């Protein structure tokens, strides 16, 4: 999504602030604040999805100049999102390991892995048994 309006870049400011708050909540492991920030982020993303696309017919050089602040803001959003995902990745892996352990302890091995593929060791369990 792009916009020919330089003010559109400022429409990303609340999202940038939200991503900063998300990072802070992740580092503090403040789950209540994180839940509120994620709800806000979802609202902001829904609002951004309604922004108009680049106007057709505007001279290319004007479009390129107008998009510069937008592109910079988008790059900032992308970088903050990546940073937050780096913080989340080890936690997600740890949670997956804990779930696998608990499922195994309960005798309920997972049928599928996180990526949707059949979990290792479950392929034989899924194959029909010969009589």
JOQUIPE-V548166 format. One record per backbone hydrogen bond with DSSP energy under -1.0 kcal/mol. CO is the residue of the C=O (numbers start at 0). NH is the residue of the N-H. If there is no record, write none. Layout:
# JOQUIPE-V548166
co: (CO:CO)
nh: (NH:NH)
This chain:
# JOQUIPE-V548166
co: (4:5:8:9:11:12:13:14:15:16:17:18:19:20:21:22:23:24:28:29:30:31:32:33:34:35:36:37:38:39:40:41:42:43:44:46:47:58:59:60:61:62:66:67:68:69:70:71:72:73:74:75:76:77:78:79:80:81:82:83:84:87:88:89:90:91:92:93:94:95:96:97:98:99:100:101:102:103:110:112:116:118:121)
nh: (7:8:11:12:15:16:17:18:19:20:21:22:23:24:25:26:27:29:30:33:34:35:36:37:38:39:40:41:42:43:44:45:46:47:48:49:50:62:63:64:65:66:70:71:72:73:74:75:76:77:78:79:80:81:82:83:84:85:86:87:88:91:92:93:94:95:96:97:98:99:100:101:102:103:104:105:107:106:118:115:112:121:125)
